Amino acid sequence: MMDNPNTATPSGRAEEAAVSSGSDLARRVLSALVMAPLAIGTAYLGGLIFAVLWGLAAIGVFWEWASLVAGAGKRPILLGGEAALTIASALAAIGRSPEAVGVTLLTAIAIAVMAPTRHPGWTAVGVPYAGAIVIAAIALRSDVENGWIALMFLFAVVWTTDIAAYFVGRLVGGAKLLPRVSPKKTWSGALGGLAAAVLAAIAVAAAAGLPRLFPIAVIAAGLSSLAQAGDLFESLLKRKFGAKDSSRLIPGHGGLMDRLDGFVAAATAAALIGVVRGGIAAPAHGLLIW
């Protein structure tokens, strides 16, 4: 009796899942090999090219957000939100970060009041969410003395958290973190990501010759936790609106939101810490020098 080709055996399904997982990992690695050098290179250069890259990233994130949340009638919202983010990026680039924040908040209020969608509140949140990406990144990089190191510290924390959580979670497994929000995430992965992020942050700080490493480790732990919370928030958003990925822009990664969900939370917190301690002129110093 011949097997029905449309009926998969358990072992067949396992093999297919393994192949799919391997292909997905390969796409993730290849995409990361393009994105990471681009992010690091533009961060090193700073200036206009850095502002343009992160401004485009913010606009792309808002496009994904509006496509996910707004549905019909999103075109005027997209135009208004993208215009606001362009203005906010330009303001941040010339050192006017408070005004840039104000533009995103006022635009969000206008969308919440006037948006012709079923979810005006959720739609409105997308503008400051996307704006935080570019405003925080530019604010940290604008610190002439420590801006480059601050971004390397932030990249190390966010990327290491993501990578270590991915592999530790799959190797160790165990209890699920928040199964109703993200079924694959585990406590082992979360703790592994946090531990790896702290080690990576200490390595960056030591290489940069920063004077005190213990505060750096504490901040890294907090930012890693926030990065994971940002990832869970985006998972909650996608689940609420019935989407697997924010888009299919990046092979193996989904969309920009899928890659920047942790960064937006961690970068916003890092910039706020820096501004509180170092002021608008030296947020990277306030973040790193204790």
C-alpha positions in Angstrom: 0.0 0.0 0.0 1.5 3.3 -1.1 1.7 6.2 1.4 -0.6 9.1 0.8 1.8 11.9 -0.2 -0.5 14.5 1.4 -0.3 12.8 4.8 2.8 13.7 6.8 4.2 11.3 9.4 5.4 12.7 12.7 9.0 12.1 11.7 8.3 13.8 8.3 6.9 16.8 10.0 9.9 17.0 12.3 12.3 16.8 9.3 10.3 19.6 7.5 10.4 21.7 10.7 14.1 21.2 11.0 14.7 22.2 7.4 12.5 25.2 7.7 14.3 26.2 10.9 17.6 25.8 9.3 16.6 27.9 6.2 15.2 30.6 8.5 18.4 30.7 10.5 20.5 30.9 7.3 18.3 33.9 6.1 18.6 35.6 9.5 22.4 35.2 9.4 22.8 36.5 5.9 20.5 39.5 6.6 22.4 40.3 9.8 25.7 40.2 7.9 24.3 43.1 5.8 22.5 45.1 8.5 25.1 45.0 11.3 28.0 46.5 9.3 25.6 49.1 7.9 24.5 50.1 11.3 28.0 50.1 12.8 29.5 51.9 9.8 27.0 54.7 9.7 27.2 55.1 13.5 31.0 55.5 13.1 30.6 58.2 10.5 27.8 59.9 12.3 26.5 63.2 10.8 24.0 63.4 7.9 24.4 59.8 6.7 23.6 58.5 10.2 20.6 60.8 10.6 19.2 59.8 7.1 19.6 56.1 7.8 17.7 56.2 11.1 15.2 58.6 9.7 14.4 56.2 7.0 14.2 53.4 9.5 11.7 55.3 11.6 9.6 56.1 8.5 9.7 52.4 7.6 8.6 51.3 11.1 5.7 53.7 11.0 4.6 52.4 7.6 4.6 48.8 9.0 2.8 50.0 12.1 0.1 51.8 10.2 -0.3 48.9 7.7 -0.8 46.6 10.7 -3.1 48.7 12.8 -4.9 51.2 10.6 -6.2 49.1 7.7 -8.5 51.0 5.3 -8.0 54.7 5.2 -4.4 54.6 6.2 -3.1 56.7 3.3 -3.6 60.2 4.8 -2.3 58.8 8.1 0.8 57.5 6.4 1.4 60.9 4.7 1.0 62.8 7.9 3.0 60.4 10.1 5.9 60.2 7.6 6.0 64.0 7.2 6.1 64.4 11.0 8.9 61.8 11.3 10.9 63.6 8.5 10.6 66.9 10.4 11.5 65.2 13.7 14.5 63.5 12.2 15.7 66.9 10.8 15.2 68.6 14.2 17.1 65.9 16.0 19.9 66.1 13.5 20.4 69.8 14.3 20.3 69.2 18.1 16.7 70.0 18.7 15.6 66.7 20.2 12.9 68.2 22.6 11.2 69.9 19.6 11.5 66.6 17.7 9.7 64.8 20.5 7.1 67.5 20.5 6.4 67.1 16.8 5.8 63.3 17.2 3.5 63.8 20.2 1.4 66.6 18.5 1.1 64.4 15.4 0.0 61.5 17.5 -2.7 63.6 19.2 -3.9 64.8 15.8 -4.2 61.3 14.5 -6.0 60.1 17.6 -8.6 62.8 17.2 -9.0 62.8 13.4 -7.9 59.4 12.0 -10.5 57.7 9.9 -9.8 54.2 11.2 -11.3 51.7 13.7 -8.2 52.0 15.9 -7.2 55.7 16.1 -5.5 55.4 19.5 -3.3 52.4 18.4 -2.6 54.1 15.1 -1.5 57.3 16.9 0.9 55.5 19.1 2.9 54.5 16.1 4.3 58.0 15.5 6.1 58.5 18.8 7.0 54.8 18.8 8.8 55.2 15.4 10.1 58.7 16.3 11.8 57.3 19.4 14.0 55.2 17.2 15.6 58.1 15.3 15.5 60.7 18.1 17.2 58.4 20.7 19.8 57.2 18.2 20.7 60.7 17.0 20.7 62.2 20.5 23.2 59.6 21.8 25.4 59.9 18.7 25.4 63.7 18.9 27.7 63.5 22.0 31.0 64.2 20.3 33.2 62.6 22.9 31.2 59.4 23.8 28.5 59.1 21.1 30.2 56.3 19.1 31.0 54.3 22.2 27.4 54.7 23.5 26.0 53.3 20.3 28.4 50.4 20.3 27.4 49.7 23.9 23.7 49.8 22.9 24.2 47.6 19.9 26.1 45.1 22.0 23.4 44.9 24.6 20.4 44.7 22.2 22.0 42.3 19.6 23.6 40.0 22.2 20.3 39.8 24.0 18.5 38.8 20.9 21.1 36.3 19.7 21.8 34.6 23.0 18.1 34.4 23.9 17.4 32.7 20.5 20.0 30.1 20.9 19.8 29.5 24.7 16.0 29.2 24.5 16.3 26.5 21.8 19.1 24.6 23.4 17.9 24.7 27.0 14.1 25.1 26.6 12.1 24.9 29.7 9.2 27.0 31.1 7.7 29.5 28.7 8.1 33.2 29.4 4.7 34.5 28.2 3.1 31.7 26.1 0.0 33.7 25.3 2.0 36.5 23.8 5.0 34.7 22.3 4.8 30.9 22.5 8.5 30.2 21.7 10.1 32.5 24.3 11.4 30.8 27.4 12.7 31.9 30.8 16.0 30.2 30.0 16.4 32.2 26.8 15.5 35.5 28.6 18.0 34.9 31.3 20.7 33.7 28.9 20.1 36.8 26.8 20.4 39.1 29.8 23.6 37.4 31.0 25.2 37.5 27.6 24.2 41.2 27.2 25.9 42.1 30.5 29.1 40.4 29.5 29.1 42.0 26.0 28.5 45.5 27.6 31.4 45.0 30.0 33.6 43.9 27.2 32.8 47.1 25.2 33.2 49.3 28.3 36.5 47.7 29.1 37.8 48.1 25.5 36.8 51.8 25.6 38.5 52.3 28.9 35.5 53.4 30.8 36.3 54.0 34.5 33.6 52.0 36.3 32.3 48.7 35.1 29.7 47.8 37.8 27.3 50.6 36.9 27.7 49.7 33.2 26.7 46.1 34.1 23.7 47.2 36.0 22.5 49.5 33.1 23.2 46.7 30.6 21.0 44.3 32.6 18.2 46.9 32.7 18.5 47.7 29.0 18.5 44.0 28.1 15.3 43.5 30.1 13.7 46.5 28.4 14.8 45.1 25.0 13.1 41.9 25.7 10.0 43.7 26.9 10.0 45.7 23.7 10.1 42.4 21.8 7.2 41.1 23.8 5.2 44.3 23.2 5.6 43.9 19.4 4.5 40.3 19.7 1.4 41.4 21.6 0.7 44.0 19.0 1.0 41.5 16.1 -1.2 39.0 18.0 -3.8 41.6 18.6 -4.0 42.5 14.9 -3.6 39.0 13.5 -0.1 39.2 11.9 2.9 36.9 12.1 5.5 39.5 11.0 5.3 43.3 10.7 6.2 42.9 7.0 8.4 40.8 4.8 11.0 43.4 4.1 14.0 41.6 5.6 14.6 37.9 4.7 14.4 35.7 7.7 13.6 38.6 10.0 10.2 39.8 8.9 10.0 43.6 9.0 11.8 46.6 10.5 9.6 46.5 13.5 10.6 42.8 14.1 14.3 43.9 14.2 14.0 47.2 16.0 11.4 46.3 18.6 14.0 45.7 21.3 16.2 48.6 20.1 13.4 51.2 20.4 12.8 50.3 24.1 16.4 50.1 25.1 17.5 53.1 23.1 14.8 55.3 24.5 15.7 54.3 28.1 19.4 54.8 27.4 18.8 58.3 25.9 16.6 59.3 28.9 19.3 58.1 31.4 21.9 60.0 29.4 19.9 63.2 29.2 19.0 63.1 32.9 22.6 62.7 34.0 24.5 64.5 31.2 22.0 66.9 29.7 21.0 67.4 26.1 24.6 68.2 25.1 26.2 65.1 26.5 23.7 62.2 26.9 26.3 59.5 26.0 28.6 60.8 28.8 25.6 60.6 31.2 24.9 57.1 30.1 28.4 55.7 30.3 30.5 57.7 32.8 29.8 57.0 36.4 
